[in-house]
Amino acid sequence: MAKAKGFLAEEIRMSKYHFIGLGGIGMSALAEIALKKNKKVKGSDLKSNDVLKRLQKNGATIQI
């Protein structure tokens, strides 16, 4: 089997992700992509917001 190169090859093997600053627009977008690919998502932020509530509703584990 040919060995895949680059970010996408590594992403396929990862099954869980942890994001710091998860309530921000960039990190939350990456978390949503991971959740849609049935990956486990954990993350933290300084305070709660609607974005974090939505991620939590979709299966992310959030720590404030």
MARMARMI-341490 format. One record per atom (N, C-alpha, C): residue in three letters; chain; atom name; x, y, z. Coordinates in steps of 0.05 Angstrom, whole numbers, padded with zeros to 5 digits, always signed. Atoms other than C-alpha are relative to their C-alpha. Layout:
MARMARMI-341490
> residu  chaine  atome  u  v  w
> ALA  A  CA  X  Y  Z
...
END
This chain:
MARMARMI-341490
> residu  chaine  atome  u  v  w
> MET  A  N  +00017  -00023  +00000
> MET  A  CA  +00000  +00000  +00000
> MET  A  C  +00018  +00025  +00000
> ALA  A  N  -00016  -00025  +00001
> ALA  A  CA  +00027  +00069  -00018
> ALA  A  C  -00005  +00016  +00025
> LYS  A  N  +00002  -00016  -00024
> LYS  A  CA  +00042  +00114  +00040
> LYS  A  C  -00009  +00029  -00008
> ALA  A  N  +00010  -00027  +00005
> ALA  A  CA  +00001  +00179  +00038
> ALA  A  C  +00017  +00020  +00013
> LYS  A  N  -00016  -00022  -00012
> LYS  A  CA  +00036  +00245  +00051
> LYS  A  C  -00017  +00024  +00006
> GLY  A  N  +00014  -00025  -00005
> GLY  A  CA  +00015  +00310  +00081
> GLY  A  C  -00020  +00000  +00023
> PHE  A  N  +00019  -00003  -00022
> PHE  A  CA  -00036  +00336  +00130
> PHE  A  C  -00024  -00019  -00002
> LEU  A  N  +00024  +00017  +00002
> LEU  A  CA  -00095  +00297  +00103
> LEU  A  C  +00005  -00029  +00008
> ALA  A  N  -00007  +00027  -00007
> ALA  A  CA  -00059  +00231  +00112
> ALA  A  C  +00001  -00003  +00030
> GLU  A  N  -00002  +00001  -00029
> GLU  A  CA  -00045  +00247  +00185
> GLU  A  C  -00028  +00003  +00013
> GLU  A  N  +00027  -00005  -00011
> GLU  A  CA  -00116  +00273  +00197
> GLU  A  C  -00017  -00026  -00001
> ILE  A  N  +00016  +00024  +00003
> ILE  A  CA  -00146  +00207  +00174
> ILE  A  C  +00006  -00019  +00024
> ARG  A  N  -00008  +00018  -00022
> ARG  A  CA  -00108  +00169  +00229
> ARG  A  C  -00009  +00010  +00028
> MET  A  N  +00007  -00011  -00026
> MET  A  CA  -00128  +00216  +00285
> MET  A  C  -00029  -00004  +00006
> SER  A  N  +00028  +00005  -00007
> SER  A  CA  -00191  +00199  +00323
> SER  A  C  -00011  +00020  +00020
> LYS  A  N  +00010  -00020  -00019
> LYS  A  CA  -00194  +00254  +00374
> LYS  A  C  +00018  +00025  -00001
> TYR  A  N  -00013  -00026  +00002
> TYR  A  CA  -00176  +00328  +00377
> TYR  A  C  -00006  +00016  +00026
> HIS  A  N  +00003  -00018  -00022
> HIS  A  CA  -00166  +00379  +00433
> HIS  A  C  +00007  +00028  -00010
> PHE  A  N  -00004  -00027  +00009
> PHE  A  CA  -00174  +00453  +00417
> PHE  A  C  +00001  +00019  +00024
> ILE  A  N  -00001  -00022  -00020
> ILE  A  CA  -00153  +00512  +00461
> ILE  A  C  -00010  +00025  -00013
> GLY  A  N  +00014  -00023  +00012
> GLY  A  CA  -00195  +00574  +00449
> GLY  A  C  -00022  -00009  -00019
> LEU  A  N  +00020  +00013  +00017
> LEU  A  CA  -00251  +00531  +00422
> LEU  A  C  -00024  +00018  -00007
> GLY  A  N  +00022  -00017  +00006
> GLY  A  CA  -00302  +00587  +00425
> GLY  A  C  +00004  +00020  -00022
> GLY  A  N  -00006  -00019  +00022
> GLY  A  CA  -00267  +00628  +00371
> GLY  A  C  -00009  -00011  -00027
> ILE  A  N  +00011  +00007  +00026
> ILE  A  CA  -00289  +00628  +00299
> ILE  A  C  +00018  -00021  -00015
> GLY  A  N  -00018  +00018  +00014
> GLY  A  CA  -00227  +00591  +00273
> GLY  A  C  +00000  -00028  +00012
> MET  A  N  -00001  +00026  -00014
> MET  A  CA  -00221  +00535  +00325
> MET  A  C  -00027  -00014  -00001
> SER  A  N  +00026  +00012  +00000
> SER  A  CA  -00296  +00524  +00327
> SER  A  C  -00006  -00012  -00028
> ALA  A  N  +00004  +00010  +00027
> ALA  A  CA  -00297  +00515  +00251
> ALA  A  C  +00014  -00027  -00004
> LEU  A  N  -00015  +00025  +00002
> LEU  A  CA  -00243  +00462  +00255
> LEU  A  C  -00013  -00022  +00017
> ALA  A  N  +00014  +00019  -00017
> ALA  A  CA  -00280  +00428  +00312
> ALA  A  C  -00025  -00011  -00013
> GLU  A  N  +00024  +00009  +00014
> GLU  A  CA  -00344  +00426  +00271
> GLU  A  C  +00006  -00020  -00022
> ILE  A  N  -00009  +00019  +00021
> ILE  A  CA  -00307  +00392  +00214
> ILE  A  C  +00006  -00027  +00012
> ALA  A  N  -00007  +00025  -00013
> ALA  A  CA  -00279  +00340  +00261
> ALA  A  C  -00025  -00015  +00010
> LEU  A  N  +00024  +00013  -00009
> LEU  A  CA  -00347  +00327  +00292
> LEU  A  C  -00016  -00012  -00023
> LYS  A  N  +00014  +00011  +00023
> LYS  A  CA  -00378  +00318  +00224
> LYS  A  C  +00013  -00025  -00011
> LYS  A  N  -00014  +00024  +00008
> LYS  A  CA  -00325  +00265  +00210
> LYS  A  C  +00001  -00021  +00022
> ASN  A  N  +00004  +00019  -00022
> ASN  A  CA  -00346  +00229  +00274
> ASN  A  C  +00026  -00003  +00017
> LYS  A  N  -00023  +00000  -00017
> LYS  A  CA  -00282  +00247  +00311
> LYS  A  C  -00008  +00011  +00028
> LYS  A  N  +00005  -00010  -00027
> LYS  A  CA  -00280  +00260  +00387
> LYS  A  C  +00013  +00027  +00002
> VAL  A  N  -00009  -00028  -00003
> VAL  A  CA  -00273  +00334  +00402
> VAL  A  C  -00002  +00008  +00029
> LYS  A  N  -00001  -00012  -00026
> LYS  A  CA  -00252  +00364  +00468
> LYS  A  C  +00012  +00028  -00003
> GLY  A  N  -00012  -00026  +00002
> GLY  A  CA  -00234  +00436  +00481
> GLY  A  C  -00006  +00017  +00024
> SER  A  N  +00003  -00019  -00022
> SER  A  CA  -00230  +00495  +00528
> SER  A  C  -00001  +00028  -00010
> ASP  A  N  +00000  -00029  +00006
> ASP  A  CA  -00242  +00569  +00529
> ASP  A  C  -00003  +00014  +00027
> LEU  A  N  +00002  -00016  -00025
> LEU  A  CA  -00243  +00625  +00581
> LEU  A  C  -00028  +00004  +00009
> LYS  A  N  +00028  -00004  -00008
> LYS  A  CA  -00318  +00635  +00579
> LYS  A  C  -00018  -00013  -00021
> SER  A  N  +00019  +00013  +00017
> SER  A  CA  -00379  +00603  +00549
> SER  A  C  -00013  +00020  -00020
> ASN  A  N  +00015  -00017  +00020
> ASN  A  CA  -00415  +00629  +00487
> ASN  A  C  -00018  -00019  -00016
> ASP  A  N  +00018  +00016  +00016
> ASP  A  CA  -00467  +00605  +00437
> ASP  A  C  +00014  -00020  -00018
> VAL  A  N  -00015  +00018  +00017
> VAL  A  CA  -00415  +00573  +00393
> VAL  A  C  +00008  -00025  +00016
> LEU  A  N  -00007  +00022  -00017
> LEU  A  CA  -00391  +00529  +00450
> LEU  A  C  -00024  -00017  +00007
> LYS  A  N  +00024  +00015  -00006
> LYS  A  CA  -00462  +00510  +00468
> LYS  A  C  -00009  -00017  -00024
> ARG  A  N  +00007  +00016  +00024
> ARG  A  CA  -00475  +00488  +00396
> ARG  A  C  +00019  -00024  -00003
> LEU  A  N  -00020  +00022  +00002
> LEU  A  CA  -00410  +00447  +00395
> LEU  A  C  -00006  -00022  +00020
> GLN  A  N  +00006  +00020  -00020
> GLN  A  CA  -00429  +00414  +00460
> GLN  A  C  -00025  -00016  -00007
> LYS  A  N  +00024  +00014  +00008
> LYS  A  CA  -00498  +00398  +00434
> LYS  A  C  +00006  -00021  -00022
> ASN  A  N  -00008  +00018  +00022
> ASN  A  CA  -00464  +00365  +00374
> ASN  A  C  +00020  -00022  +00009
> GLY  A  N  -00016  +00022  -00010
> GLY  A  CA  -00421  +00321  +00419
> GLY  A  C  +00028  +00007  +00010
> ALA  A  N  -00027  -00008  -00011
> ALA  A  CA  -00359  +00361  +00439
> ALA  A  C  -00001  +00002  +00030
> THR  A  N  -00003  -00003  -00029
> THR  A  CA  -00334  +00360  +00510
> THR  A  C  +00014  +00027  +00005
> ILE  A  N  -00010  -00027  -00003
> ILE  A  CA  -00322  +00432  +00533
> ILE  A  C  +00007  +00005  +00030
> GLN  A  N  -00008  -00008  -00027
> GLN  A  CA  -00284  +00458  +00594
> GLN  A  C  +00004  +00030  +00000
> ILE  A  N  -00003  -00029  -00003
> ILE  A  CA  -00290  +00530  +00616
> ILE  A  C  +00018  +00006  +00023
END
